[in-house]
Amino acid sequence: MALYTIADPHLSLAKLKPMDVFGTRWQNHTDRLIKGWKSVVTDDDTVLVGGDISWGISLDEAAPDLALIDSLPGKKIFLRGNHDYWWNTLQKNNEHLAACGHTTIDFLQNNAHICEDFVICGTRGWYNDPGVAPKETDYKKIVSREAIRLEFSLKAGAAIADGREMLAFFHFPPYYGDYVCRELIDLLHAYGIKRAYFGHIHGQYRIPPSTEFEGIQFTVTSSDYLSFVPLRVFPSL
């Protein structure tokens, strides 16, 4: 049994939103994601899907995208991204999955999940460049909220770790280039996190797949960066 991760599927089966306007790598990306997923993931594996899952603005509009992911091999754990407007309360999300008969999807929000010898923790985070965040948002307020959510998750993870390594997953990178989200980085240090994974970054195909910062390894998992093939976290290649 293996652990994989991939972020930013950007599915839009109910209301087609072509993604190739963001570059040729996005051409036929849904078919490529399906092919790439099936090429590596088995029913015994787990995939952490790191946000921007569906362009749907409601659960009904996102339903075909969630159904597609449910049909793919493996157990899936969803983390919210900035474009996941369909995301509702966990209760409503789970009620939707149950009503649709989906059995392979769970959510990472203020909680933690055991996967083999690891505990999966994380939160969405916020824009790595405050200058490009929506103007009406309060950057400090949202980062403070995300820090609270991350600590909820890390505390939950620490309570069940029992010697397992805790991994942290984000949609937005808490560290990228010259940007450091100190509030989130300090929490990773406090809970001994050594490996973190993030998405959101698109079109940057020459950056290294993984970068160390203050003893923590940060790995990019955006689907276009991974050529739409989930990245295997464990066992290592």
ZIJODA-V653498 format. One line per field, one symbol per residue. phi: phi as a letter, one per 40 degrees, with the letter a starting at -180 (. if undefined). psi: psi as a letter, one per 20 degrees, with the letter a starting at -180 (. if undefined). burial: b if it has 24 or more other C-alpha atoms within 12 Angstrom, else e. A space follows every 50 residues. Layout:
BEGIN
phi->???
psi->???
burial->???
END
This chain:
BEGIN
phi->.bbbaabgcfcaccbdbdcccchccccfcccccdcccccbcbcccbbccc gfcbcdcaccccdccccccccccgcbbcbcbccccccbcccccccccccc gcbbbbbbagaabcbfcbbcbiacgadcbdcbcdccccdccccccccccc cdcccccccbcfgcccbbbbccccaagccbcdccccccccbgcbbbbabg cbgbcbcccabcafgbcbbcbdccccfgbdcccaccc
psi->pqprqprlhlqlhhnpnpiiijqhhipkhghhggggghihpriirppool rlgqiqjrhghighghgghhiqqrqppppqrijmhhpbqhghghhggghi jpjjprqookaqppocjqpprrrgarpiohijqphiqoghgghgghgghg hgghghghhjgliqppqpqqgqpippcippnhghghhgghjkpipqqrch pqjniiqqhpppoljpopppjphhhjkkoqppgqqq.
burial->ebbbbbbbbbbbbeeeeeeeeeeebbebbbeebbebbeebbeeebbbbbb bbbbbbebbbbbbbbbbbbbebbbbbbbbbbbbbebbeeeeebeebbeee ebebbbbbbbbbbbbbebbbbbbbbbbbeeeeeeeeeeeeebbeebbbbb bbbbbbbbeebeeebbbbbbbbbbbbeeebbebbbebbbebbbbbbbbbb bbeeeeeeeeeebeebbbbbbbbbbbbbbbbbbbeee
END
